[in-house]
Amino acid sequence: MSFLSHLTLDTPLALYSIPIAFFIGLAPHVHKIALLERSGVRVDNRSPRSATTTAEKKGLPTPLLRKVDRLASAHQNAHENFPVFVAAILGGLVAGMEARELNVFAGSYLALRVVYNFAYANQTTQAIAGVRSLAFWSATLWAMYVLLSAGNLMAKKGL
């Protein structure tokens, strides 16, 4: 029998979602660097955040520059949202929330962040921007709900 055959929603896996969330948040940055490099902009690792300015000076097409900017914004947003997610997972674990509840939250959060990244990188219409906002708010509010649930559970236990 394989290791995976023993996994269920009741297997405590939520903690593993934290590094996965980190790398999902890093993906837009990697995509941005790849786009710039393919466009002839050499990204200087001593000052990688200046790559967009370098691209503007090179006169890259406006649609490409906008996508690079959106990818940078998606990456930044991941850093802003990551602590809320980590707090929700750790709070849920410390409070003793059910593994199933935390696993469903963690998996859904990760999926919503992938949708968020894809929508942000490719948004050219208000509809796609709306999908991005819906993914953001769904993930963020769910994380807040888990965090508040953990707090309530701890209060019930007198912790």
C-alpha positions as CSV (number, residue, x, y, z in Angstrom):
1,M,0.0,0.0,0.0
2,S,1.2,3.5,-0.8
3,F,1.5,6.3,1.6
4,L,-1.2,8.2,-0.2
5,S,-3.7,5.5,0.2
6,H,-3.9,6.3,3.9
7,L,-4.7,9.9,3.4
8,T,-8.2,11.2,4.1
9,L,-9.7,14.5,5.0
10,D,-9.4,13.5,8.6
11,T,-5.6,13.1,8.3
12,P,-3.9,16.2,9.9
13,L,-2.3,17.8,6.8
14,A,-3.1,21.5,7.3
15,L,0.4,22.4,8.5
16,Y,1.8,21.2,5.2
17,S,-0.3,23.9,3.4
18,I,1.9,26.7,4.8
19,P,5.0,26.1,2.7
20,I,2.7,25.4,-0.3
21,A,1.0,28.8,0.2
22,F,4.4,30.4,0.3
23,F,5.4,29.0,-3.0
24,I,2.0,29.8,-4.6
25,G,2.7,33.4,-3.5
26,L,6.2,33.2,-5.0
27,A,4.9,32.0,-8.4
28,P,3.9,35.4,-9.8
29,H,7.4,36.7,-9.0
30,V,9.1,33.8,-10.8
31,H,6.7,34.4,-13.7
32,K,7.5,38.1,-13.8
33,I,11.3,37.4,-13.9
34,A,10.8,34.9,-16.7
35,L,8.7,37.3,-18.7
36,L,11.4,40.0,-18.3
37,E,14.3,37.7,-19.2
38,R,12.5,36.4,-22.3
39,S,11.9,40.1,-23.3
40,G,15.6,40.8,-23.1
41,V,15.7,42.5,-19.7
42,R,18.5,41.1,-17.6
43,V,17.4,41.0,-14.0
44,D,20.2,42.0,-11.8
45,N,20.1,39.9,-8.7
46,R,21.8,42.7,-6.7
47,S,18.7,44.9,-7.2
48,P,15.9,42.6,-8.6
49,R,13.1,45.1,-7.7
50,S,14.5,47.6,-10.2
51,A,13.8,45.2,-13.1
52,T,10.5,46.9,-13.9
53,T,12.2,50.2,-14.1
54,T,14.8,48.7,-16.4
55,A,12.0,47.2,-18.6
56,E,10.4,50.6,-18.9
57,K,13.7,52.3,-19.9
58,K,14.1,49.6,-22.6
59,G,10.8,50.5,-24.0
60,L,9.0,47.2,-23.7
61,P,5.4,47.2,-24.9
62,T,2.8,48.6,-22.6
63,P,0.7,45.4,-22.3
64,L,3.8,43.5,-21.2
65,L,4.7,46.2,-18.7
66,R,1.2,46.1,-17.3
67,K,1.4,42.3,-16.9
68,V,4.7,42.6,-15.2
69,D,3.2,45.2,-12.8
70,R,0.2,42.9,-12.1
71,L,2.5,40.0,-11.4
72,A,4.5,42.1,-8.9
73,S,1.3,43.2,-7.3
74,A,0.0,39.6,-7.0
75,H,3.3,38.6,-5.4
76,Q,3.1,41.5,-2.9
77,N,-0.4,40.6,-2.0
78,A,0.6,37.1,-1.2
79,H,3.1,38.5,1.3
80,E,0.4,40.7,2.8
81,N,-2.1,37.8,3.1
82,F,0.3,35.0,4.1
83,P,0.4,36.0,7.9
84,V,-3.4,35.8,8.1
85,F,-3.4,32.3,6.6
86,V,-0.6,31.1,8.8
87,A,-2.3,32.5,11.9
88,A,-5.5,30.7,10.9
89,I,-3.8,27.3,10.4
90,L,-1.7,27.6,13.6
91,G,-4.6,29.0,15.6
92,G,-6.8,26.1,14.5
93,L,-4.2,23.5,15.3
94,V,-3.5,25.0,18.8
95,A,-7.2,25.3,19.5
96,G,-7.7,21.7,18.5
97,M,-10.0,22.2,15.6
98,E,-11.0,19.1,13.6
99,A,-8.4,18.1,11.0
100,R,-11.2,17.8,8.4
101,E,-12.2,21.4,8.9
102,L,-8.7,22.7,8.7
103,N,-7.8,20.5,5.7
104,V,-10.9,21.8,3.8
105,F,-10.0,25.3,4.6
106,A,-6.3,24.9,3.7
107,G,-7.0,23.2,0.4
108,S,-9.7,25.7,-0.5
109,Y,-7.5,28.6,0.4
110,L,-4.6,27.3,-1.7
111,A,-7.0,26.8,-4.7
112,L,-8.4,30.3,-4.2
113,R,-4.9,31.8,-4.2
114,V,-4.1,30.0,-7.5
115,V,-7.3,31.4,-9.0
116,Y,-6.3,34.8,-7.6
117,N,-2.8,34.7,-9.1
118,F,-4.1,33.5,-12.5
119,A,-6.9,36.1,-12.6
120,Y,-4.5,38.9,-11.5
121,A,-1.9,38.0,-14.1
122,N,-4.4,37.9,-16.9
123,Q,-7.0,40.4,-16.0
124,T,-7.8,42.7,-18.9
125,T,-11.5,43.1,-18.2
126,Q,-13.6,44.1,-15.2
127,A,-15.1,40.6,-15.1
128,I,-11.7,39.0,-14.6
129,A,-10.8,41.7,-12.1
130,G,-14.1,40.7,-10.3
131,V,-13.0,37.0,-10.2
132,R,-9.7,38.1,-8.7
133,S,-11.5,40.1,-6.0
134,L,-13.9,37.3,-5.3
135,A,-11.0,34.9,-4.9
136,F,-9.2,37.3,-2.6
137,W,-12.2,38.0,-0.3
138,S,-13.3,34.4,-0.2
139,A,-9.8,33.3,0.9
140,T,-9.3,36.2,3.3
141,L,-12.7,36.0,5.0
142,W,-12.5,32.3,5.3
143,A,-9.1,32.6,7.1
144,M,-10.6,35.2,9.4
145,Y,-13.5,32.8,10.1
146,V,-11.1,30.0,11.0
147,L,-9.1,32.3,13.2
148,L,-12.2,33.5,15.0
149,S,-13.5,29.9,15.3
150,A,-10.2,28.9,16.9
151,G,-10.4,31.8,19.3
152,N,-13.9,30.8,20.3
153,L,-12.9,27.1,20.8
154,M,-10.0,28.2,23.0
155,A,-12.3,30.4,25.0
156,K,-14.7,27.5,25.5
157,K,-11.8,25.4,26.8
158,G,-10.7,28.2,29.1
159,L,-7.4,28.7,27.3
